Amino acid sequence: AYTEKNTYTRNELVGIAGKVRDPADLSDVKDATVIIRIFDAENKMVDSTSLTSDEYGVFTYVYTIPPDAVLGDWRIEIEASKEGYTSATQVLSMKVIGLYIQVMREIYERSFRDPHIEPFDVTIKVTRISSGATEEYTTGSDGTIPLAEIFGDGQRVEEGSYIVRIIPPENNNPEWVRKWGTTHIVPYTGSGETHAPRFEVRVSLSLTGETILEIDRSFNVILRDSSGAFIYDNIRRGSNKIQLVNKPLEIRLRTIDSWENYLRNTIYFYLQSARVTQTPIIERVAYGTQTSYGHGGEGVVYGEFRPDINTILFELDASKFFSFDELYGLAVSSTLNTFIHEFGHQVKENILCDPGANLGGEHWGDHLPCSNVELAYDEGFANLFPILVTDWSPMLHKYVTWHRYDSSKYKGVCPEGKTGNYIEGRIAGLLLNLYGIADPNSGVSRADVLHDFIEASRVFQRMVGHPPRSIDQFIIIKHFLDPNILDSIREICSRDNYDIQLSFLDPLRGVMRVNPSDAMAFIVPANIRISFTQPVGGYEYSELNSREFVSVTTLLPGDSFISLAPGYDAKIYIRGYSAASSYMDWTVIEMKGHENKVGKLIYLGGGRMFVGEGTTIHLSHIGGRFIETIETPNTIITLHSEVVICVEDNETTIVENFRGLVNVNTDSDNLELYTGYKTSVEGDEIGEPQRIGSEEIWWEENLTKPEIVRCILTKDLDNLIEVRNFREGENGYIVLNLINVEYGDNVTWRIDDETPLQRIIQERNNATVVVELDTSTRGEHKVEIYLNGELKEEIDYSVSSEEYLTNVMKAVIIAVLVLVLVTTLSYLLRGRGGTTKYPPPPPPPTNQLEHRISHGQMRTEKFTSLLT
């Protein structure tokens, strides 16, 4: 038989459940008579009842402890009997207390949303404010102490005001101190016991004898209020006090390691909610970076990421870092911001990997210029990331109120003479306003904001070969994908606002029409002139020469793209305003002009393009189809997927169909051209289809190809530190970061001359592949890594046996063996040898604690099931 717990208060229900079994074969005994007798702390029987076990031998009973029950140790005697059996008796113990304080600890484990709760063995020091007298108490095994014991004479509480300090044990383990910078295991507001987790409480009695607790001040304790909810931030005098009437005082403490896991878990689940990548990458972002605290004496201010050891160093020790104090800790934006800000960098590093970005240089403050625009953009996103995570979290926003980069120091002309493109705070402010989340109470999904930011950046990467490296580049792609934001962009970036200069709003570098048409063009750096049928924006310019920059423009029928010189001229992405349903929904045209001729491409509107004399294009659809018809001087071509069209002159057009179905039409002829075939149109006559041979695919050299951008040998996937030597049998991995990949790309690796292994990529743009090394054989090994059949990496590593790690160790072992051999021979030669008998090895120890824990869990589950 079991009770739900061991300690109860007056008026509380005691659930008793049990099962009657035959001891011979453990079969269930039905219809057994079960008598339950309950005795109070004065050995007086206060209840007796008789029950009958059911067909499974189960019985249950609920007893209500009376309001005037005697406090102390009670017992429950349970007797089972049945004819033909020997009766059996079991005695259960329980403790009846008055109102109580209970101290529990929250334990957060990685990748779990909810904490595990368990009793906390702590010392409680209670100081009566009127006299200054202090008494010390210790919680029981269930974390409780009766209120009457700490606020009264043991049987009744006494009115008064008290300061209650909760002091957990210290942890003096050197590894703990090295990691967290303190021996404390919970947040403290300072040094010494006076700064331990604490609260102030006023105890009073109502006219009817009810106990009233009023808590109007607390530090670093989590208290349950009268509604049953836990209050996770500090209680401030005169604002959010708690009043409990005839209710126990339930307290939780969160240890500093659980605090860090809680923040990491919040980032983990936020990234999951944002649908930005696959689980292994999310795990690496949230859990792959190490932390270390208490480095203020080494010149670390707030926080600093050290890539050489993959560790973030924090100025404060962890007990202060995770405190709710107004002077430092989570209540100060710089602390929580620093933590999540550094993980924002990990998001960019792992999800939008860009080894070519210039992230070197210095930055001195979020309102001051960085040394270059790429560093400012990277820091600007990292400043945005804590706001996204905190706004999204149901709890973190209660700890600190973020400023939203909207004060005067982030707006207007920058005093240092730089534009907002160089200032991280202004970039963060622009992004907040662009996504409509400058107001913390806006209904915009913070998960959708990050999802959009990542997906827009991936589109840019697909087109240009790398993610956006400046706020200018991000706004270009964002406008291409969502042209309706143009007026908003102009307002946010104006000189009176964040003073951010955008190249495509400069008529000499890029052009924007105020009123959108039915199409949008994104032009990758190329040797091309764009001629407009109407002046654009508020400017008189009607032409744009594009040689060195990415640009984007709104297209109207009649706008044309003209070669400035023979050869490869442009890659043009065209997207419909209303036709496109997703970010990966556009038509891409690669264009080149013929020698001694000016190539020309004209947008006709309505999903039609004209290819002029002396022009070759490669056209393909990505996601959707916007351009469906190509006209040349002598033919009309309706297409579905991927073609090459070469207009040699006004009478000759060559059509090569690489994918899908193509309809070729002239005034007097038509042809359905299938995948893998080409035809030549001379005047009005369409030639017979022929197989496409091994002609040069000229546009491929201009496409972004999948690449391995980082290759790390490591022993630990959570701590990516480069190693080359492994012990025999030790974990060994190669972590590959890839960019520009597509679904179906193939990564193959071969260790020495063994059978190759492979992985088919299931991601788009960025992917991570983990190769497990063979460390079972000592010696030198080589790994060959292929990407789509092309050898990309050759990596050497060595495996050493643990007992032969160094020459010194070898020498020691040999010396010991020689010494033993000489001693043994000498012993035998003296005639004193013989057979030595060794005692048998001791039996393996039984983990009694583990056994008891598992048995206790089984009993708890059984009891819960029986009560149900």
C-alpha positions, 0 to 999 in steps of 0.5 A: 500500500502507498500514500501519495506523499509523506507530508500533509497539512490540515484540511488536505486529502490523503489518498491511500491505494494498495493491492492484495496479492498471494505471496506464493505466486503474486496472483491478485486476491479479489474480495479480500477484506481490507481494514484501514485505521488512522492514528494521530500524533497522540496515538489516538485512532481518528478513523477506521474503515473496511474495504473489499479488494476488487477483481484485480486485488486493488483497493483505494481510500481517501481521508480528509485531515480535520482542521483541528488535527494534532500536528506531528507524526501519524501512522496508518495501519492497513490489515488485509484478510480472507478465508484460506489465507494468513492475514497481513498488516502494513504500517505507513507513516505520514507527517501532519503539519500546519502551513509550511514553506516548501523550497524546490529547485528547477532543473532545466536539461538541454532540449527540454521545454519544462523543468524537472522539479525536486526538493532543495536541501537548503538552510533558511535564515529568518530575521525578525525585523523588529528585534533583529534576532535571527534563527536558522533552519534546515528543510526536510527531505521534501523541502518543507518547514512548518510555518509555525516552526519558523514564524512561531512556537511550533504549533501557532504562527506569531504575527510580525515582519520577517526577512527570509534568506535561502542559502543553498550549499556551495560548490567548491569543485574546481571545475565548477568554479572555473566554468561559473566563476563562483562557488554559489550555485544560485543567483546572488545579488552580491557577496555574502549571505546577506545577498542570498536569495531572499524575500520580506514577508508580513505574517498576520492572523485574521479575526477568524484565525486564518494565517495571512502572508504578505510578500512585498519584496523579493530577490532571486526567488520564484514564488507561487501567488494566490492564483497558483501561478509562479512569479518569476521576476522580483517583487518590488515594494508597492507594486506586485506584492503577493498575499496568501490566505491560509495557503502554504508558501511555495518557493522555487530556486533556479540554479545558475547552470539551469538558468543557462540551459533555460536560455539555450533551450529558449534559443533552440525552440525559437529557431525551431519555431522559425523553421529556419533549418534542420535540427542538427544545425539548430542544436549546434547554434544553441548548444555548440558554443561554450561559455565561461564566467567571471572574466571581468578582471581580464578586461572582458566588458559584458561579453566577448566571443573567442573563436580560438576556443569556441567560448563566450567569456562573460565579465560577471560571475554566473551568480551575478549574471543570472541575478534579477538585481537592478545593478547587474544581471538579467534585469539589466539589458546588457547582460541578457542582450550580451548572452543572446547577441553572441548566439545571434552571431552563431545563427549567421555563422551556421545558417548563413555561412559566408567565409568571404564576409569582412567581419574584421575590424572594431566596433565601440558602441551600437550608436557609433560607426563600425570600421566597415559596412559588413561588420556593422550589418553582422552586428546589427543582426546580432543586436536584433536577435535578442529582441526577437528571442525575448519578444517571442519567449513567454517568460524572458520579456518579463525580465528586461524591457528592451530599448528599440533603437528609436532614441535620438542617438540612433537618428538623424545625421551621424556626428562622425560623418558616416551613414547609418550603413556603418552603425549597428544600432541604426541597422537594428532599428531599420530592421525592427521598423521594416518588419513592424516590430518596433512596438513590442506589443505588435502582433507580428510573429517574431518567428516569422520575422527570422524565417523571412530574414533567413529565406530572403538572405538565401535567395540573395545567396542563390543569385549572387553566390553569398548571403547579403553582406551589408544592409544595402544588399539585404534591402535590395533583395527584400525589395525584389521579393516584396516591392510594396515596401518601397515607400516604407524603406524610403521613410525609414532610411531618410536622413531625418530617420536612420540615415541609411544610404541605399545604392538602388535609390541612387539614379546612377546606380539603381532605379526604383519606380514609385508605382509598381508594374507587373514585374520586378527585375534583379540584375546581378553584376554585369556588363549591361545597359538598361533602357527605360520607356519612362523616367523612373522614380522622381528622376529624369534618368531613362538609362542605367549602366550596370557593371559592378553592382547588384541592382533591382528595378521595376519593369514596365513593358518596353524596358530593355536590356542591351549589351555593352560589349560582346560576351557574357552580359547579365544574369536577370531574375524576373519575378511577378508582383502577383504571380509569385507565391513564394520567395523561390518563384522566379524566372532567371535569364542569362544573357550574352551578346554576340561578337560585333553585335549588340544583344538586346532583351525587351520586356513585353509585359504579361509574361513575355520577353523579346530576344533581339538579333545578336543575342543568346539567352539561357532561360529557366524557371525556379519554383514558378513560371513568370516568363512563359513566352519568348518572341524573336524576329521570326518565331514565338516560343512557348516554354515550360522549364529550361531553354537556350535561345540563340538569335543569330540574325533576323532570319535565324533562331536556334532553340535548345530544349533542356527540360520540359516541353517547348512549342515553336511557332512561326507564321506558317509552321509549328513544332513541339520540341521535347526535352533533349532536342533542338531545332533551327528556325530559318525564316518561317521554316522550322527544321527537324528536331535533333538531339542536343550534343555535348555543346558547351554549356556557357552559362554554368561558369556563371552559376553558383556551385556547391562548395565545402567552406569549412572542414573541421576534425574534432572529438566533440560535436558540441565543442568544435575544436580542431584536432588531428590525433585521436586515441584508439576507440575515441570519438572522431568526426569531420564536420563539413559546412557546405554552401550553395547546395541543392536537394539531391547533391551528393557528398561521398567520403572514403577512409583509406581504401574502404568502401565509400559512404555517401549522404544525399543532401536534403537541405537547400543553400546551406548544409552540414555533413558529419563524417564519423572517423574510424579510430579502431586501428592505430596508425595514419589514415586518410579521408577523401571527400567528394562533392557531386563526384569531384574530389574536394578534400584530402584529410590526414589523421592519426590514431594512437593507442592510449598506453603508447601516447608519448615516448616518455610513457613508453620508457616508463613502462619498459623500465617497470617491466624490466624491474619486475622481471629482474626482481622475479628472477632474483626471487626464483634463483634464491629458491624461494619461488612458488605459486602465488594465489591471488584472491578472487576479484570482488563482485561488481558493486550494486548501484543501490541508489539507482535501484532505489530510484527506479523502484521508487519511480515504479511505485509512484507510477503504480500509485498514480495509476491506482488512484486514477 
